[in-house]
Amino acid sequence: MLIKIIAGLLRPDQGTVNVLGKEIDRLGPRELQELRTRIGFSFQSSALYDGMNVRDNLEFPLVRNKRHLSRKEIDRAIAQVLDDVGLSQTIKQMPSELSGGQKKRIGIARTLILQPEIMLYDEPTAGLDPVTSGDINDLINEVQQRYNTSAVIITHDLTCAKTTGDRVVMLSEGCFLRQGGFGDVFDSDDPRIRNFYTYNFISD
């Protein structure tokens, strides 16, 4: 829900949400759409179009949002983001031919192709095995460095939070419980925090 509010898909019940200097709930449809082109949204399901191959999935947001680009510029942009996520060889494949981890990477590539200033990740490691989850965590960090983007990551995976987060905020039923560095957040006797930590990192 928080990511949807940041992206302007839902309105907050109270308070204000300021993104890139704009108060989301005060923007009209046109202003909101312009702002969304500056925000990358990586969906939990990857949200690829099943009837399009990888290349067409990546071309779609460019054609829709940057109509001034030439065919050569589009081809170059597609080749670049595929190389950045390490999947240049999948350009002609259909989503059904990709593994779960590859779909996540292509979903991130489709978001990066518009060169957003902020990346929003919704459960980026959900449904992935530990090795693939580690690869996605590494990719998130690489994207942040290569594209110089800020990122908001919603996750229940504390390994993901610890690996990718500079600042961690723990939410429970829509309320902030604690925030700070990973160690600061989980150095707590609050049973809601301790139980969640123990669920992710079971002690012997």
MDTraj code that builds the backbone (N, CA, C; nanometers):
import mdtraj as md
import numpy as np

residues = "MET LEU ILE LYS ILE ILE ALA GLY LEU LEU ARG PRO ASP GLN GLY THR VAL ASN VAL LEU GLY LYS GLU ILE ASP ARG LEU GLY PRO ARG GLU LEU GLN GLU LEU ARG THR ARG ILE GLY PHE SER PHE GLN SER SER ALA LEU TYR ASP GLY MET ASN VAL ARG ASP ASN LEU GLU PHE PRO LEU VAL ARG ASN LYS ARG HIS LEU SER ARG LYS GLU ILE ASP ARG ALA ILE ALA GLN VAL LEU ASP ASP VAL GLY LEU SER GLN THR ILE LYS GLN MET PRO SER GLU LEU SER GLY GLY GLN LYS LYS ARG ILE GLY ILE ALA ARG THR LEU ILE LEU GLN PRO GLU ILE MET LEU TYR ASP GLU PRO THR ALA GLY LEU ASP PRO VAL THR SER GLY ASP ILE ASN ASP LEU ILE ASN GLU VAL GLN GLN ARG TYR ASN THR SER ALA VAL ILE ILE THR HIS ASP LEU THR CYS ALA LYS THR THR GLY ASP ARG VAL VAL MET LEU SER GLU GLY CYS PHE LEU ARG GLN GLY GLY PHE GLY ASP VAL PHE ASP SER ASP ASP PRO ARG ILE ARG ASN PHE TYR THR TYR ASN PHE ILE SER ASP".split()
xyz = np.array([
    [0.0818, -0.1202, 0.0000],
    [0.0000, 0.0000, 0.0000],
    [0.0862, 0.1268, 0.0000],
    [0.1958, 0.1263, 0.0789],
    [0.2817, 0.2438, 0.0848],
    [0.3375, 0.2797, -0.0522],
    [0.3828, 0.1777, -0.1268],
    [0.4374, 0.2043, -0.2599],
    [0.3303, 0.2628, -0.3514],
    [0.2084, 0.2118, -0.3417],
    [0.0997, 0.2633, -0.4258],
    [0.0684, 0.4092, -0.3923],
    [0.0828, 0.4464, -0.2658],
    [0.0621, 0.5861, -0.2270],
    [0.1733, 0.6731, -0.2834],
    [0.2985, 0.6258, -0.2733],
    [0.4111, 0.7015, -0.3278],
    [0.3960, 0.7217, -0.4784],
    [0.3451, 0.6197, -0.5471],
    [0.3270, 0.6277, -0.6929],
    [0.1991, 0.7000, -0.7323],
    [0.1191, 0.7404, -0.6350],
    [-0.0041, 0.8125, -0.6655],
    [-0.1178, 0.7241, -0.7098],
    [-0.1070, 0.5942, -0.6854],
    [-0.2148, 0.5025, -0.7218],
    [-0.3232, 0.4990, -0.6144],
    [-0.2856, 0.5346, -0.4915],
    [-0.3802, 0.5467, -0.3805],
    [-0.3560, 0.6798, -0.3106],
    [-0.4615, 0.7355, -0.2518],
    [-0.4464, 0.8589, -0.1749],
    [-0.4298, 0.8264, -0.0270],
    [-0.3439, 0.9009, 0.0437],
    [-0.3286, 0.8759, 0.1882],
    [-0.4550, 0.9171, 0.2633],
    [-0.4848, 0.8446, 0.3707],
    [-0.6002, 0.8795, 0.4538],
    [-0.5790, 1.0121, 0.5246],
    [-0.4544, 1.0403, 0.5573],
    [-0.4218, 1.1665, 0.6228],
    [-0.2749, 1.1985, 0.5993],
    [-0.2378, 1.3235, 0.6265],
    [-0.1002, 1.3652, 0.6046],
    [-0.0719, 1.3923, 0.4580],
    [0.0548, 1.4144, 0.4277],
    [0.0964, 1.4434, 0.2908],
    [0.2113, 1.3527, 0.2506],
    [0.2246, 1.3306, 0.1207],
    [0.3349, 1.2513, 0.0651],
    [0.4058, 1.3371, -0.0382],
    [0.5330, 1.3676, -0.0111],
    [0.6109, 1.4537, -0.0991],
    [0.7132, 1.3684, -0.1735],
    [0.7033, 1.3673, -0.3061],
    [0.7939, 1.2885, -0.3891],
    [0.8584, 1.3804, -0.4926],
    [0.9902, 1.3876, -0.4883],
    [1.0657, 1.4734, -0.5813],
    [1.0120, 1.6162, -0.5818],
    [0.9793, 1.6650, -0.4608],
    [0.9335, 1.8029, -0.4456],
    [0.7870, 1.8269, -0.4771],
    [0.7132, 1.7199, -0.5045],
    [0.5715, 1.7327, -0.5389],
    [0.4847, 1.6637, -0.4340],
    [0.3778, 1.7300, -0.3933],
    [0.2825, 1.6665, -0.3029],
    [0.1853, 1.5834, -0.3866],
    [0.1999, 1.4521, -0.3767],
    [0.1301, 1.3591, -0.4635],
    [-0.0207, 1.3832, -0.4665],
    [-0.0833, 1.4001, -0.3503],
    [-0.2291, 1.4071, -0.3459],
    [-0.2842, 1.5394, -0.3986],
    [-0.1971, 1.6334, -0.4353],
    [-0.2425, 1.7617, -0.4898],
    [-0.2222, 1.7723, -0.6410],
    [-0.1676, 1.6684, -0.7015],
    [-0.1382, 1.6725, -0.8445],
    [-0.2590, 1.6327, -0.9277],
    [-0.2750, 1.7005, -1.0413],
    [-0.3770, 1.6613, -1.1367],
    [-0.3286, 1.5423, -1.2175],
    [-0.4180, 1.4820, -1.2975],
    [-0.3820, 1.3615, -1.3750],
    [-0.2586, 1.3800, -1.4634],
    [-0.2476, 1.4934, -1.5309],
    [-0.1347, 1.5145, -1.6220],
    [-0.0032, 1.5290, -1.5448],
    [-0.0063, 1.6080, -1.4353],
    [0.1135, 1.6260, -1.3541],
    [0.1562, 1.4943, -1.2895],
    [0.0584, 1.4166, -1.2470],
    [0.0873, 1.2885, -1.1838],
    [0.1522, 1.1930, -1.2832],
    [0.1026, 1.1918, -1.4058],
    [0.1603, 1.1047, -1.5079],
    [0.3043, 1.1449, -1.5398],
    [0.3309, 1.2758, -1.5448],
    [0.4663, 1.3234, -1.5701],
    [0.5607, 1.2820, -1.4574],
    [0.5114, 1.2901, -1.3336],
    [0.5934, 1.2505, -1.2197],
    [0.6230, 1.1010, -1.2224],
    [0.5252, 1.0225, -1.2622],
    [0.5436, 0.8763, -1.2649],
    [0.6520, 0.8335, -1.3630],
    [0.6792, 0.9138, -1.4665],
    [0.7869, 0.8791, -1.5590],
    [0.9234, 0.8924, -1.4924],
    [0.9275, 0.9598, -1.3781],
    [1.0523, 0.9770, -1.3031],
    [1.0653, 0.8737, -1.1912],
    [0.9634, 0.7879, -1.1776],
    [0.9607, 0.6880, -1.0716],
    [0.9542, 0.5492, -1.1337],
    [1.0464, 0.4624, -1.0966],
    [1.0442, 0.3252, -1.1454],
    [0.9692, 0.2361, -1.0482],
    [0.8823, 0.1506, -1.0996],
    [0.7989, 0.0640, -1.0155],
    [0.8250, -0.0807, -1.0546],
    [0.8939, -0.1547, -0.9678],
    [0.9214, -0.2961, -0.9923],
    [0.8188, -0.3791, -0.9159],
    [0.7264, -0.4401, -0.9889],
    [0.6162, -0.5136, -0.9285],
    [0.6616, -0.6489, -0.8754],
    [0.5923, -0.6986, -0.7731],
    [0.6229, -0.8291, -0.7151],
    [0.6129, -0.9393, -0.8197],
    [0.5144, -0.9284, -0.9097],
    [0.4909, -1.0323, -1.0103],
    [0.5721, -1.0112, -1.1383],
    [0.6529, -0.9059, -1.1417],
    [0.7313, -0.8637, -1.2590],
    [0.6448, -0.7960, -1.3647],
    [0.5165, -0.8357, -1.3750],
    [0.4178, -0.7686, -1.4609],
    [0.4620, -0.7585, -1.6063],
    [0.5204, -0.8644, -1.6595],
    [0.5565, -0.8665, -1.8013],
    [0.4344, -0.9026, -1.8846],
    [0.4305, -0.8540, -2.0069],
    [0.3217, -0.8878, -2.0985],
    [0.3503, -1.0240, -2.1611],
    [0.2646, -1.1203, -2.1329],
    [0.2879, -1.2584, -2.1767],
    [0.2941, -1.2728, -2.3281],
    [0.2210, -1.1864, -2.3997],
    [0.2164, -1.1975, -2.5451],
    [0.3299, -1.1262, -2.6168],
    [0.4211, -1.0649, -2.5418],
    [0.5346, -0.9941, -2.6006],
    [0.6640, -1.0624, -2.5594],
    [0.7601, -1.0661, -2.6506],
    [0.8909, -1.1171, -2.6120],
    [0.9639, -1.0128, -2.5278],
    [1.0823, -1.0463, -2.4807],
    [1.1565, -0.9573, -2.3918],
    [1.1814, -0.8226, -2.4578],
    [1.2228, -0.8260, -2.5828],
    [1.2516, -0.7001, -2.6511],
    [1.1288, -0.6094, -2.6558],
    [1.0144, -0.6644, -2.6932],
    [0.8923, -0.5845, -2.7035],
    [0.8458, -0.5338, -2.5672],
    [0.8659, -0.6155, -2.4624],
    [0.8327, -0.5704, -2.3272],
    [0.9150, -0.4483, -2.2883],
    [1.0411, -0.4464, -2.3280],
    [1.1277, -0.3340, -2.2950],
    [1.1005, -0.2120, -2.3831],
    [1.0608, -0.2377, -2.5063],
    [1.0334, -0.1263, -2.5972],
    [0.9042, -0.0529, -2.5606],
    [0.8082, -0.1252, -2.5061],
    [0.6758, -0.0679, -2.4812],
    [0.6795, 0.0618, -2.4006],
    [0.7457, 0.0686, -2.2839],
    [0.7451, 0.1943, -2.2088],
    [0.8173, 0.3080, -2.2808],
    [0.9186, 0.2753, -2.3614],
    [0.9881, 0.3800, -2.4362],
    [0.8968, 0.4417, -2.5417],
    [0.8302, 0.3581, -2.6178],
    [0.7408, 0.4068, -2.7237],
    [0.6266, 0.4892, -2.6644],
    [0.5813, 0.4478, -2.5474],
    [0.4679, 0.5155, -2.4838],
    [0.5067, 0.6487, -2.4207],
    [0.6274, 0.6562, -2.3644],
    [0.6650, 0.7748, -2.2871],
    [0.7700, 0.8638, -2.3527],
    [0.8449, 0.8101, -2.4496],
    [0.9485, 0.8897, -2.5149],
    [0.9367, 0.8737, -2.6660],
    [0.8331, 0.9315, -2.7200],
    [0.7993, 0.9093, -2.8609],
    [0.8957, 0.9751, -2.9582],
    [0.9835, 1.0615, -2.9065],
    [1.0786, 1.1293, -2.9940],
    [1.1992, 1.0432, -3.0278],
    [1.2146, 0.9298, -2.9606],
    [1.3339, 0.8474, -2.9825],
    [1.3313, 0.7792, -3.1191],
    [1.4474, 0.7692, -3.1789],
    [1.4604, 0.6994, -3.3067],
    [1.4713, 0.5497, -3.2820],
    [1.4552, 0.4696, -3.3874],
    [1.4692, 0.3255, -3.3754],
    [1.6078, 0.2882, -3.3234],
    [1.7098, 0.3583, -3.3696],
    [1.8460, 0.3296, -3.3261],
    [1.8618, 0.3567, -3.1773],
    [1.8034, 0.4660, -3.1294],
    [1.8128, 0.4998, -2.9866],
    [1.7373, 0.3977, -2.9008],
    [1.6227, 0.3518, -2.9492],
    [1.5462, 0.2499, -2.8774],
    [1.6249, 0.1200, -2.8687],
    [1.6816, 0.0780, -2.9804],
    [1.7601, -0.0453, -2.9822],
    [1.8794, -0.0369, -2.8878],
    [1.9430, 0.0805, -2.8850],
    [2.0588, 0.0991, -2.7970],
    [2.0169, 0.0929, -2.6501],
    [1.9043, 0.1547, -2.6180],
    [1.8564, 0.1555, -2.4796],
    [1.8207, 0.0142, -2.4332],
    [1.7567, -0.0628, -2.5202],
    [1.7198, -0.2006, -2.4866],
    [1.8446, -0.2849, -2.4638],
    [1.9419, -0.2717, -2.5526],
    [2.0662, -0.3490, -2.5391],
    [2.1387, -0.3127, -2.4092],
    [2.1347, -0.1848, -2.3727],
    [2.2056, -0.1393, -2.2532],
    [2.1437, -0.1957, -2.1255],
    [2.0097, -0.1863, -2.1125],
    [1.9487, -0.2344, -1.9875],
    [1.9576, -0.3866, -1.9763],
    [1.9482, -0.4559, -2.0884],
    [1.9641, -0.6019, -2.0841],
    [2.1048, -0.6396, -2.0400],
    [2.2029, -0.5664, -2.0868],
    [2.3401, -0.5919, -2.0445],
    [2.3567, -0.5601, -1.8956],
    [2.2921, -0.4535, -1.8497],
    [2.3036, -0.4121, -1.7095],
    [2.2456, -0.5155, -1.6137],
    [2.1411, -0.5876, -1.6574],
    [2.0834, -0.6905, -1.5695],
    [2.1352, -0.8303, -1.6038],
    [2.2311, -0.8369, -1.6966],
    [2.2970, -0.9625, -1.7281],
    [2.2139, -1.0609, -1.8075],
    [2.1218, -1.0118, -1.8924],
    [2.0333, -1.1027, -1.9661],
    [2.0237, -1.0671, -2.1152],
    [2.1335, -1.0264, -2.1744],
    [2.1316, -0.9902, -2.3164],
    [2.0832, -1.1044, -2.4048],
    [2.1112, -1.2281, -2.3619],
    [2.0781, -1.3452, -2.4439],
    [1.9286, -1.3752, -2.4479],
    [1.8485, -1.3092, -2.3640],
    [1.7047, -1.3403, -2.3573],
    [1.6198, -1.2502, -2.4460],
    [1.6795, -1.1646, -2.5241],
    [1.6073, -1.0595, -2.5948],
    [1.4908, -1.1108, -2.6799],
    [1.5016, -1.2301, -2.7362],
    [1.3949, -1.2829, -2.8219],
    [1.3030, -1.3824, -2.7498],
    [1.3292, -1.4067, -2.6225],
    [1.2500, -1.5054, -2.5493],
    [1.1173, -1.4479, -2.5010],
    [1.0210, -1.5366, -2.4815],
    [0.8919, -1.5001, -2.4261],
    [0.8985, -1.5138, -2.2734],
    [0.8150, -1.4398, -2.1997],
    [0.8148, -1.4515, -2.0539],
    [0.7983, -1.5946, -2.0041],
    [0.7203, -1.6753, -2.0752],
    [0.6978, -1.8132, -2.0331],
    [0.8243, -1.8980, -2.0390],
    [0.9254, -1.8503, -2.1125],
    [1.0509, -1.9238, -2.1251],
    [1.1544, -1.8816, -2.0204],
    [1.1187, -1.7841, -1.9369],
    [1.2124, -1.7308, -1.8386],
    [1.1903, -1.7935, -1.7014],
    [1.2963, -1.8027, -1.6239],
    [1.2839, -1.8474, -1.4847],
    [1.2292, -1.7324, -1.4003],
    [1.1944, -1.7636, -1.2757],
    [1.1429, -1.6595, -1.1872],
    [1.2420, -1.5467, -1.1662],
    [1.3685, -1.5831, -1.1472],
    [1.4707, -1.4815, -1.1292],
    [1.4928, -1.3970, -1.2532],
    [1.4868, -1.4607, -1.3715],
    [1.5014, -1.3856, -1.4964],
    [1.3857, -1.2884, -1.5165],
    [1.2646, -1.3319, -1.4819],
    [1.1494, -1.2423, -1.4934],
    [1.1670, -1.1190, -1.4051],
    [1.2184, -1.1409, -1.2825],
    [1.2434, -1.0285, -1.1921],
    [1.3428, -0.9312, -1.2552],
    [1.4494, -0.9867, -1.3142],
    [1.5518, -0.9023, -1.3751],
    [1.4974, -0.8241, -1.4951],
    [1.4174, -0.8906, -1.5778],
    [1.3600, -0.8216, -1.6939],
    [1.2606, -0.7148, -1.6478],
    [1.1844, -0.7451, -1.5421],
    [1.0938, -0.6445, -1.4865],
    [1.1697, -0.5221, -1.4394],
    [1.2840, -0.5433, -1.3756],
    [1.3670, -0.4308, -1.3318],
    [1.4240, -0.3570, -1.4523],
    [1.4660, -0.4312, -1.5546],
    [1.5201, -0.3686, -1.6759],
    [1.4154, -0.2803, -1.7425],
    [1.2900, -0.3281, -1.7475],
    [1.1843, -0.2489, -1.8109],
    [1.1609, -0.1187, -1.7360],
    [1.1803, -0.1221, -1.6048],
    [1.1670, -0.0006, -1.5254],
    [1.2860, 0.0922, -1.5476],
    [1.4057, 0.0352, -1.5541],
    [1.5269, 0.1151, -1.5694],
    [1.5373, 0.1841, -1.7041],
    [1.4689, 0.1307, -1.8028],
    [1.4860, 0.1832, -1.9380],
    [1.4405, 0.3287, -1.9499],
    [1.3557, 0.3729, -1.8571],
    [1.3135, 0.5132, -1.8553],
    [1.4035, 0.5997, -1.7680],
    [1.5094, 0.5398, -1.7122],
    [1.6075, 0.6093, -1.6296],
    [1.5407, 0.6876, -1.5160],
    [1.4706, 0.6185, -1.4271],
    [1.4001, 0.6854, -1.3181],
    [1.4956, 0.7412, -1.2130],
    [1.4446, 0.8373, -1.1378],
    [1.5226, 0.8961, -1.0287],
    [1.5008, 0.8203, -0.8977],
    [1.3863, 0.7550, -0.8862],
    [1.3542, 0.6751, -0.7681],
    [1.3062, 0.5382, -0.8155],
    [1.3540, 0.4323, -0.7497],
    [1.3070, 0.2968, -0.7778],
    [1.2222, 0.2477, -0.6612],
    [1.1037, 0.1966, -0.6916],
    [1.0164, 0.1373, -0.5915],
    [1.0111, -0.0125, -0.6162],
    [1.0529, -0.0910, -0.5189],
    [1.0545, -0.2366, -0.5313],
    [0.9484, -0.2971, -0.4395],
    [0.8600, -0.3758, -0.4964],
    [0.7571, -0.4441, -0.4180],
    [0.7956, -0.5910, -0.4018],
    [0.8407, -0.6287, -0.2837],
    [0.8795, -0.7674, -0.2525],
    [0.9678, -0.8266, -0.3636],
    [1.0862, -0.7693, -0.3862],
    [1.1686, -0.8129, -0.4997],
    [1.2177, -0.9563, -0.4932],
    [1.2239, -1.0163, -0.3729],
    [1.2739, -1.1535, -0.3618],
    [1.1634, -1.2553, -0.3346],
    [1.0387, -1.2116, -0.3385],
    [0.9274, -1.3027, -0.3081],
    [0.9235, -1.4194, -0.4065],
    [0.9090, -1.5408, -0.3538],
    [0.8948, -1.6595, -0.4367],
    [1.0230, -1.7111, -0.4978],
    [1.1371, -1.6535, -0.4592],
    [1.2646, -1.6961, -0.5172],
    [1.3434, -1.7800, -0.4173],
    [1.4269, -1.8705, -0.4698],
    [1.5118, -1.9508, -0.3832],
    [1.6230, -1.8617, -0.3259],
    [1.6905, -1.9050, -0.2185],
    [1.7910, -1.8207, -0.1533],
    [1.9031, -1.7718, -0.2449],
    [1.9504, -1.8573, -0.3355],
    [2.0592, -1.8169, -0.4245],
    [2.0128, -1.7076, -0.5203],
    [1.8955, -1.7271, -0.5801],
    [1.8416, -1.6271, -0.6729],
    [1.8075, -1.4982, -0.5986],
    [1.7559, -1.5116, -0.4766],
    [1.7271, -1.3925, -0.3951],
    [1.8536, -1.3111, -0.3726],
    [1.9637, -1.3809, -0.3449],
    [2.0915, -1.3123, -0.3270],
    [2.1351, -1.2392, -0.4524],
    [2.1112, -1.3014, -0.5680],
    [2.1444, -1.2368, -0.6961],
    [2.0625, -1.1099, -0.7165],
    [1.9330, -1.1145, -0.6808],
    [1.8468, -0.9973, -0.6966],
    [1.8900, -0.8863, -0.6014],
    [1.9271, -0.9232, -0.4781],
    [1.9769, -0.8228, -0.3831],
    [2.1020, -0.7538, -0.4381],
    [2.1920, -0.8323, -0.4950],
    [2.3127, -0.7750, -0.5550],
    [2.2767, -0.6826, -0.6707],
    [2.1779, -0.7232, -0.7507],
    [2.1359, -0.6410, -0.8643],
    [2.0779, -0.5076, -0.8170],
    [1.9971, -0.5105, -0.7112],
    [1.9403, -0.3870, -0.6570],
    [2.0526, -0.2901, -0.6184],
    [2.1564, -0.3414, -0.5529],
    [2.2690, -0.2560, -0.5143],
    [2.3455, -0.2046, -0.6361],
    [2.3616, -0.2905, -0.7363],
    [2.4305, -0.2492, -0.8592],
    [2.3525, -0.1404, -0.9318],
    [2.2206, -0.1565, -0.9366],
    [2.1347, -0.0564, -1.0017],
    [2.1481, 0.0784, -0.9320],
    [2.1481, 0.0768, -0.7994],
    [2.1581, 0.2016, -0.7238],
    [2.2882, 0.2740, -0.7563],
    [2.3969, 0.1984, -0.7674],
    [2.5269, 0.2591, -0.7955],
    [2.5385, 0.3037, -0.9413],
    [2.4925, 0.2186, -1.0330],
    [2.5099, 0.2475, -1.1746],
    [2.4184, 0.3600, -1.2225],
    [2.2944, 0.3610, -1.1729],
    [2.1966, 0.4599, -1.2188],
    [2.1805, 0.5772, -1.1223],
    [2.2520, 0.5735, -1.0099],
    [2.2470, 0.6802, -0.9107],
    [2.1034, 0.7107, -0.8685],
    [2.0285, 0.6063, -0.8382],
    [1.8884, 0.6226, -0.7988],
    [1.8719, 0.6015, -0.6488],
    [1.7684, 0.6636, -0.5950],
    [1.7237, 0.6289, -0.4602],
    [1.6276, 0.5118, -0.4749],
    [1.6102, 0.4346, -0.3680],
    [1.5214, 0.3185, -0.3762],
    [1.4397, 0.3055, -0.2486],
    [1.3133, 0.2672, -0.2656],
    [1.2273, 0.2286, -0.1545],
    [1.1915, 0.0825, -0.1782],
    [1.2251, -0.0027, -0.0829],
    [1.2062, -0.1470, -0.0988],
    [1.1101, -0.1965, 0.0081],
    [0.9971, -0.2493, -0.0351],
    [0.9022, -0.3118, 0.0564],
    [0.9335, -0.4611, 0.0596],
    [0.9642, -0.5150, 0.1765],
    [1.0008, -0.6562, 0.1833],
    [0.9721, -0.7156, 0.3204],
    [0.9385, -0.8437, 0.3207],
    [0.9297, -0.9208, 0.4444],
    [1.0568, -1.0043, 0.4648],
    [1.1469, -0.9975, 0.3682],
    [1.2704, -1.0745, 0.3683],
    [1.3797, -0.9906, 0.4351],
    [1.4141, -1.0248, 0.5594],
    [1.5103, -0.9429, 0.6321],
    [1.6516, -0.9538, 0.5764],
    [1.6829, -1.0635, 0.5069],
    [1.8124, -1.0706, 0.4394],
    [1.8190, -0.9644, 0.3303],
    [1.7102, -0.9474, 0.2583],
    [1.7021, -0.8429, 0.1560],
    [1.7166, -0.7052, 0.2206],
    [1.6444, -0.6829, 0.3306],
    [1.6505, -0.5532, 0.3984],
    [1.7918, -0.5239, 0.4486],
    [1.8561, -0.6243, 0.5063],
    [1.9907, -0.6061, 0.5615],
    [2.0929, -0.5832, 0.4513],
    [2.0755, -0.6505, 0.3380],
    [2.1723, -0.6430, 0.2285],
    [2.1600, -0.5135, 0.1489],
    [2.0388, -0.4640, 0.1322],
    [2.0154, -0.3511, 0.0409],
    [1.9841, -0.2196, 0.1099],
    [1.9447, -0.2232, 0.2375],
    [1.8935, -0.1025, 0.3013],
    [1.9969, -0.0227, 0.3786],
    [2.0080, 0.1061, 0.3489],
    [2.0877, 0.1976, 0.4308],
    [2.0083, 0.2401, 0.5540],
    [1.8771, 0.2510, 0.5360],
    [1.7878, 0.2896, 0.6444],
    [1.6683, 0.1970, 0.6415],
    [1.6355, 0.1404, 0.7560],
    [1.5265, 0.0447, 0.7663],
    [1.4142, 0.1044, 0.8505],
    [1.2918, 0.0917, 0.8005],
    [1.1745, 0.1365, 0.8741],
    [1.0823, 0.0167, 0.8896],
    [1.0447, -0.0157, 1.0120],
    [0.9549, -0.1283, 1.0347],
    [0.8141, -0.0775, 1.0555],
    [0.7217, -0.1319, 0.9758],
    [0.5807, -0.0943, 0.9813],
    [0.4982, -0.2091, 1.0372],
    [0.3978, -0.1757, 1.1144],
    [0.3030, -0.2755, 1.1631],
    [0.1642, -0.2137, 1.1628],
    [0.0752, -0.2729, 1.0812],
    [-0.0622, -0.2243, 1.0698],
    [-0.0678, -0.0745, 1.0386],
    [0.0211, -0.0328, 0.9470],
    [0.0204, 0.1048, 0.8988],
    [0.0919, 0.2046, 0.9873],
    [0.1560, 0.1590, 1.0954],
    [0.2232, 0.2497, 1.1879],
    [0.3735, 0.2199, 1.1916],
    [0.4547, 0.3245, 1.2071],
    [0.5981, 0.3076, 1.2218],
    [0.6287, 0.2567, 1.3614],
    [0.7008, 0.1453, 1.3704],
    [0.7421, 0.0922, 1.4999],
    [0.8817, 0.1410, 1.5376],
    [0.9710, 0.1399, 1.4375],
    [1.1111, 0.1718, 1.4668],
    [1.1819, 0.1998, 1.3353],
    [1.2825, 0.2847, 1.3382],
    [1.3585, 0.3124, 1.2174],
    [1.5028, 0.3449, 1.2509],
    [1.5900, 0.3218, 1.1532],
    [1.7327, 0.3452, 1.1702],
    [1.8116, 0.2436, 1.0912],
    [1.9334, 0.2148, 1.1335],
    [2.0112, 0.1097, 1.0721],
    [1.9515, -0.0259, 1.1057],
    [1.9899, -0.1292, 1.0315],
    [1.9312, -0.2610, 1.0535],
    [1.9506, -0.3072, 1.1976],
    [2.0730, -0.2943, 1.2487],
    [2.0997, -0.3362, 1.3848],
    [2.0225, -0.2559, 1.4872],
    [2.0101, -0.1252, 1.4625],
    [1.9364, -0.0393, 1.5557],
    [1.7895, -0.0788, 1.5637],
    [1.7311, -0.1102, 1.4490],
    [1.5884, -0.1432, 1.4443],
    [1.5598, -0.2718, 1.5208],
    [1.6450, -0.3708, 1.5033],
    [1.6146, -0.5018, 1.5612],
    [1.6806, -0.5262, 1.6974],
    [1.7515, -0.4257, 1.7485],
    [1.8009, -0.4313, 1.8860],
    [1.6907, -0.3783, 1.9772],
    [1.5873, -0.4574, 1.9918],
    [1.4669, -0.4144, 2.0625],
    [1.4047, -0.5313, 2.1372],
    [1.3432, -0.4997, 2.2491],
    [1.2703, -0.6010, 2.3260],
    [1.1225, -0.6066, 2.2888],
    [1.0805, -0.5191, 2.1987],
    [0.9404, -0.5192, 2.1544],
    [0.9100, -0.6554, 2.0913],
    [0.8142, -0.7310, 2.1446],
    [0.7871, -0.8656, 2.0921],
    [0.7460, -0.8664, 1.9456],
    [0.6834, -0.7593, 1.8965],
    [0.6446, -0.7538, 1.7558],
    [0.7687, -0.7514, 1.6666],
    [0.8726, -0.6833, 1.7138],
    [0.9968, -0.6751, 1.6375],
    [1.0792, -0.8022, 1.6544],
    [1.0924, -0.8493, 1.7783],
    [1.1716, -0.9692, 1.8033],
    [1.1133, -1.0914, 1.7332],
    [0.9807, -1.1058, 1.7386],
    [0.9180, -1.2221, 1.6755],
    [0.9383, -1.2219, 1.5243],
    [0.9331, -1.1038, 1.4641],
    [0.9536, -1.0958, 1.3193],
    [1.0985, -1.1297, 1.2847],
    [1.1921, -1.0833, 1.3663],
    [1.3332, -1.1139, 1.3430],
    [1.3576, -1.2646, 1.3569],
    [1.3019, -1.3229, 1.4621],
    [1.3207, -1.4656, 1.4866],
    [1.2603, -1.5502, 1.3747],
    [1.1473, -1.5057, 1.3205],
    [1.0841, -1.5773, 1.2102],
    [1.1764, -1.5823, 1.0890],
    [1.2512, -1.4727, 1.0643],
    [1.3429, -1.4663, 0.9504],
    [1.4765, -1.5318, 0.9798],
    [1.5264, -1.5160, 1.1016],
    [1.6567, -1.5692, 1.1368],
    [1.6395, -1.6592, 1.2598],
    [1.6113, -1.7847, 1.2375],
    [1.5866, -1.8774, 1.3473],
    [1.7174, -1.9149, 1.4137],
    [1.7230, -1.8931, 1.5443],
    [1.8438, -1.9245, 1.6198],
    [1.8479, -2.0734, 1.6552],
    [1.9675, -2.1270, 1.6688],
    [1.9824, -2.2674, 1.7110],
    [1.9475, -2.2808, 1.8593],
])
top = md.Topology()
chain = top.add_chain()
for i, resn in enumerate(residues, 1):
    res = top.add_residue(resn, chain, resSeq=i)
    for name in ("N", "CA", "C"):
        top.add_atom(name, md.element.get_by_symbol(name[0]), res)
traj = md.Trajectory(xyz[None], top)
